[in-house]
């Protein structure tokens, strides 16, 4: 009898791929990211920039079912 993988076991490769992708992006754009953060700190009109990644993450999280459906049915 074979064991049926749990939902977390099936999604584990996706989390690793996401983590590696984020790490590569941070390394690749570290110069630009540090400049953006410096501006967010130094210039008052850009201080809202710290909220942008949080809001984007929240929007992605609240729409995760629709995103997963669109990714799952987009294959050939």
Secondary structure, DSSP 8 states (H G I E B T S, - for coil): ------HHHHHHHHHHHHHHHHHHHHHHTHHHHHHHHHHHHH-GGGTTHHHHHHHHHHHHHHTHHHHHHHHHT---
